[in-house]
Amino acid sequence: MKKRWLKIGFLSVFLLAYLWSNLWAESPSIIVLNTDVKVEKYQFHQDAFIQNISYTPTIINLADPQWNAEKLSHSLRGQSVKLVYAIGAKAYMAAIEYASELPIIFSSVINFFRLPMTQQTFGVSEELNIGMQLTIFRYIFPDIKRIGVLYSRQYTKEWYYEAVKQAQSMDLVIKGRLVSDSYQSLAAIRGLLNSVDVLWLIPDPAILNNQKHLFSLLNQCHIRQKAVFSFHEAFAKHGVTLITSVDEATVGRQAATMASRILAGKKISDKVQFPAGSQVILNLNNAQSYGLKYREGALKVVNHLVE
C-alpha cells in the first residue's frame, strides 16, 4: 500500500512538473523597450500597455546607462523573446537594429512615414488621422480655405505632402514653409500668415525645440489676428484656438490589443493604426476675436469649450 502511494506521489510530482514546464514554455516573452520612462507620455503608453496585456513583459529603459549595445543586443535576441513594443523613435530604431526578425509594435514616434519598416512592423501613429482633423477644422469653421503649416525635412516632410494631398480632396489648401529649426520658423511665419486663414501647428521637434521661439511664433499669430490650431491640450493656456489631441492611454491599450492578436496568430489588417481616442478643445473667445465664423451645431463635437 505504501509503495502504491509513493508511486502515485511520484507520478503526481512528474505530472505537475510536466504541466508547469509546458505552461512556462507557452508563455511568450514580451519586451517593452522605452526610450525614456521619465517622459510622461512614454510612461502613459507603457502603463496602459502593461495593464491591458495578459503577459508580464520585461521593461528596458534605454535612458538607463546600463543598456549598452552589447547587453541590449543580447536581451532582444534571446530565444524566448516573441515580440517587442518600442516606445519612442530611439527605441524603435534599436528594435529594428537588434530584433528586426521579430514583430515590433511602435508608438510615440513622430511621422511614422519616415521609419524603416519590415513585414513585422506594426504600430500606433503619434498623430491623429489627417483627414479626420481636416474634417473637424472644416466642420467647425466652414469658411476656412487656406491653412498654413511649418514643417521640417527631418521630421515631417512626408506628413506634410500627405496633408496637402488630403486637403485638396476636401477643397482646402495647405500652404507650407520648410524650416530647419525654431529660429527659422520665426522668419517664415511672417510671410506665411499673409496668405493663410489659420496656422496649423504640428508636432515637429525642429520647430518646437525652443520655448522662447515658440511663444514668439504664437505671439506673431496673435498680432496678425490669425487663429492657431494645434495638437496638445497644453497649448490651451497659450492662446491656441482649436486643439485636436490624442488620448495617450488609448495608444497603450491599442498596442496591447495588437500584441495579443499577433501572439495569438491572428491577422492584423491595419498594420499602423491611428489613435482611437481623441479630444477636441475649442477656445470660443479666440475664435470670435479673430473673426472666425463657426457652426453652432458643430460645438457638439467639442469635448471642452473655453468661453
C-alpha positions, -999 to +999 in steps of 0.1 A: +000+000+000+028+023+010+046+016-024+014+023-042+011+058-026+047+065-032+042+056-069+011+079-071+031+106-054+060+104-079+035+104-108+018+135-094+050+154-090+061+143-125+027+154-139+029+188-122+064+194-134+054+185-169+024+208-168+044+236-153+072+233-179+047+234-207+028+263-194+062+281-189+072+273-225+040+285-239+042+319-221+059+342-247+084+368-236+075+404-245+100+432-241+088+468-236+116+490-250+111+525-237+132+554-249+129+571-215+104+562-188+108+597-173+089+612-203+053+614-191+038+604-224+060+574-228+051+563-192+014+566-201+018+543-231+039+518-211+014+517-181-016+513-203+001+485-223+010+465-192-025+469-177-041+455-209-018+426-218-022+392-203+015+386-200+042+401-178+066+420-200+103+428-194+108+465-193+140+480-207+146+518-202+171+529-228+178+561-207+195+538-181+232+538-189+235+500-182+219+493-215+249+494-238+247+480-273+261+445-263+236+440-234+207+453-254+215+431-284+218+400-261+184+407-245+165+414-277+179+384-294+170+360-266+153+328-278+122+333-257+115+368-270+084+368-292+075+405-296+089+440-289+069+470-280+090+501-288+080+534-273+097+564-290+118+567-321+151+557-304+135+525-290+121+516-324+154+521-342+171+499-316+145+472-320+149+473-358+187+470-354+187+441-330+154+423-335+142+430-370+130+394-374+105+398-346+071+415-346+078+451-335+050+474-323+058+511-321+041+541-306+050+578-298+070+582-330+065+614-349+057+609-386+059+571-389+062+575-427+100+582-422+106+549-403+124+519-419+097+493-420+097+455-421+070+429-428+069+425-390+064+462-382+031+473-365+023+504-346+000+532-334+006+566-351+016+595-330-007+618-350-044+616-354-057+608-389-050+638-411-084+636-429-102+634-396-085+665-383-092+685-415-128+674-414-131+687-378-115+720-389-139+724-418-169+712-398-164+738-370-151+766-392-168+762-427-153+794-441-116+785-437-099+777-470-062+782-466-043+765-438-006+774-431+019+748-419+055+750-408+074+717-414+109+703-415+127+679-438+140+658-410+107+651-392+075+660-410+082+663-448+063+631-457+034+640-433+032+675-450+029+660-485+002+637-474-017+665-457-015+686-489-030+658-509-058+651-485-066+688-482-070+691-520-097+664-519-116+684-494-114+717-513-089+731-488-054+745-495-024+738-473+004+763-477+037+753-461+071+767-453+101+744-450+122+753-420+152+736-403+148+749-367+126+771-345+146+803-353+139+799-390+102+794-382+100+829-368+112+844-401+090+820-422+058+827-402+057+864-411+054+857-449+031+827-444+005+845-424-002+869-452-016+841-474-035+818-450-066+819-428-051+799-398-019+783-388-018+745-381+010+740-356+021+703-359+043+682-336+076+688-352+106+688-328+127+710-351+101+738-347+091+732-311+125+727-295+128+763-282+101+776-259+111+812-264+108+810-301+075+791-299+059+818-277+072+844-302+056+825-330+023+823-312+025+860-304+031+868-341-001+849-349-020+869-323-007+902-335-018+893-370-051+881-357-046+846-371-060+816-352-038+787-344-049+750-345-027+726-326-022+690-312-019+691-274-040+704-246-010+722-230-014+748-257-049+757-244-034+782-219-013+798-246-040+812-268-044+784-293-079+784-307-085+747-316-068+716-303-073+681-315-053+659-292-046+622-287-057+602-257-024+588-247-037+559-226-057+548-256-025+544-275-011+519-250-043+499-250-043+497-288-007+485-287-017+458-262-046+446-284-023+444-314+003+424-293-023+400-281-036+394-316-001+389-330+008+364-303-024+345-309-016+342-346-044+364-358-041+387-388-040+425-384-053+443-414-042+478-404-006+474-395-003+510-385-034+524-368-044+559-359-051+566-322-087+555-314-092+581-287-091+619-291-105+651-276-113+685-291-108+717-272-121+750-286-114+785-273-146+802-284-133+836-272-103+834-296-124+823-325-147+852-321-119+877-316-102+865-347-134+868-367-138+831-374-174+820-382-183+787-366-212+764-368-233+764-336-243+728-342-206+718-346-200+725-309-213+690-301-181+675-313-161+696-288-151+679-256-140+711-238-152+746-246-134+777-234-156+808-232 
